[in-house]
């Protein structure tokens, strides 16, 4: 008898453990499978099985309403596709128009929920938000990714809970090792605008092999910049290297750096000609 009690207690403990695991996993699963919410401007087609006269192709109005045969005006804006199908089916059934309606709603064009991508991307423009769990990286991928002239710092603006928000996103940190949750990969909502600024640039001129502008990589030192520029010419001298840097007040300061000094955005490196 005691052995049976032990088995029962173990079974109850295991059931509680499983129930607890399901409780903790369910919210994440619900978020991952979040359904697209219909919005103003979306073009939809409604089909009722074996009732061809109830087929309708229409656009959701600015107020989220459609006009449907037999039912009149129905507000489906803000509903998921499944919820909208059920709303129409219940209306047909409760009104005794169709005994057991099987309603299918097909989303033809996504116009109601959109976000914009501007700046240094390959395909700037407005893009539909087709799923409720669309992330910043998904939106960026739709725009063709960051262009070669684009930088790593992105700015996402929009509204959350009726208040304006602004997120500054360091793109490499989104894919940093060990960050499995990708916490910086912000969820996109209707009306968001993603801005990709140009990459920081430094300029090299004077006695170098390949003078001109170059992308300022993170932590780029003077020595690395000179190497990227092909190195000094035979007439160039390290003692003649100067860096022209604009101060916060807008004044240009001339410095004589060492090779390990890190450069900043907008720096101008000038290599003088050797006198000997």
Residue pairs with C-beta under 8 A, 6 or more apart in sequence:
31 133
32 133
34 131
34 132
34 133
35 80
35 81
35 82
35 83
35 132
36 80
36 81
36 107
36 110
36 113
36 129
36 130
36 131
36 132
37 78
37 79
37 80
37 113
37 132
38 44
38 60
38 64
38 76
38 77
38 78
38 79
38 80
38 81
38 84
38 107
38 112
39 60
39 64
39 77
39 78
39 111
39 112
39 113
39 190
40 60
40 61
40 62
40 63
40 64
40 77
40 111
40 112
41 59
41 60
41 62
41 111
41 112
42 59
42 60
42 107
42 109
42 110
42 111
42 112
43 57
43 58
43 59
43 60
43 107
43 108
43 109
43 111
44 57
44 58
44 59
44 60
44 66
44 105
44 106
44 107
44 108
45 55
45 56
45 57
45 105
45 106
45 108
46 54
46 55
46 56
46 57
46 58
46 68
46 88
46 103
46 104
46 105
46 106
47 54
47 55
47 103
47 104
47 105
47 106
48 54
48 55
48 88
48 92
48 98
48 101
48 102
48 103
48 104
49 101
49 102
49 103
49 104
50 102
51 98
51 101
53 69
54 69
54 70
54 92
54 98
56 66
56 68
56 69
57 108
58 66
58 67
58 68
59 66
59 111
60 66
60 76
60 77
60 112
61 77
63 75
63 77
64 75
64 76
64 77
64 78
65 73
65 74
65 75
65 76
65 77
66 73
66 74
66 76
67 73
67 74
68 74
68 88
68 91
70 91
70 92
70 95
70 97
71 88
71 91
71 92
71 95
74 87
74 88
74 91
76 84
76 87
77 112
79 87
81 105
81 107
84 105
85 103
85 104
85 105
86 103
88 101
88 103
88 105
89 101
89 102
89 103
92 98
92 101
92 103
93 99
93 100
93 101
110 128
110 129
110 130
111 128
112 190
113 128
113 129
113 189
113 190
114 126
114 127
114 128
114 129
114 190
114 191
115 126
115 127
115 129
115 134
115 139
115 158
115 188
115 189
115 190
115 191
115 192
115 193
115 194
116 124
116 125
116 126
116 127
116 192
116 193
116 194
117 123
117 124
117 125
117 127
117 139
117 140
117 142
117 143
117 193
117 194
117 196
118 124
118 193
118 194
118 195
118 196
119 150
119 195
119 196
119 197
119 198
120 146
120 147
120 149
120 150
120 151
120 196
120 197
120 198
120 199
121 140
121 143
121 144
121 145
121 146
121 147
121 150
121 196
122 143
122 144
122 145
122 146
122 147
123 142
123 143
123 144
124 143
125 143
127 139
127 142
127 143
129 139
129 188
129 189
129 190
133 187
134 187
134 188
135 182
135 185
135 186
135 187
135 188
136 154
136 156
136 169
136 174
136 185
136 186
136 187
136 188
136 194
137 174
137 182
137 185
138 188
139 188
139 192
139 194
140 146
140 154
140 194
140 196
143 194
146 171
146 196
147 196
149 198
149 199
150 196
150 197
150 198
150 199
151 196
151 197
151 198
151 199
151 200
152 170
152 171
152 172
152 199
152 218
153 168
153 169
153 170
153 171
153 197
154 168
154 169
154 171
154 194
154 195
154 196
154 197
155 166
155 167
155 168
155 169
155 194
155 195
155 197
156 166
156 167
156 169
156 186
156 188
156 192
156 193
156 194
156 195
157 164
157 165
157 166
157 167
157 192
157 193
157 195
158 164
158 165
158 189
158 191
158 192
158 193
159 165
159 189
159 191
160 189
167 186
169 184
169 186
170 184
173 179
173 184
174 182
174 184
174 185
175 182
199 215
199 216
200 215
200 216
200 264
200 265
200 266
201 213
201 214
201 215
201 216
201 265
201 266
202 213
202 214
202 216
202 220
202 225
202 263
202 264
202 265
202 266
202 267
202 268
202 269
203 212
203 213
203 214
203 267
203 268
203 269
204 211
204 212
204 214
204 225
204 226
204 229
204 268
204 269
204 270
204 271
205 211
205 212
205 268
205 269
205 270
205 271
206 236
206 240
206 269
206 270
206 271
206 272
206 273
207 232
207 233
207 235
207 236
207 237
207 240
207 271
207 272
207 273
207 274
208 226
208 229
208 230
208 231
208 232
208 233
208 236
208 271
209 229
209 230
209 231
209 232
209 233
210 228
210 229
210 230
211 229
212 229
214 225
214 228
214 229
216 263
216 264
216 265
216 267
217 224
219 262
220 262
220 263
221 259
221 260
221 261
221 262
221 263
222 241
222 243
222 257
222 258
222 259
222 260
222 261
222 263
222 269
223 259
223 260
225 263
225 269
226 232
226 241
226 269
226 271
232 238
232 271
235 273
235 274
236 271
236 272
236 273
236 274
237 271
237 272
237 273
237 274
238 259
239 274
240 271
240 272
240 273
240 274
241 256
241 257
241 269
241 270
241 271
241 272
242 254
242 255
242 256
242 269
242 270
242 272
243 254
243 255
243 256
243 257
243 261
243 263
243 267
243 268
243 269
243 270
244 252
244 253
244 254
244 255
244 267
244 268
244 269
244 270
245 252
245 253
245 255
245 264
245 266
245 267
245 268
246 252
246 253
246 266
247 253
263 269
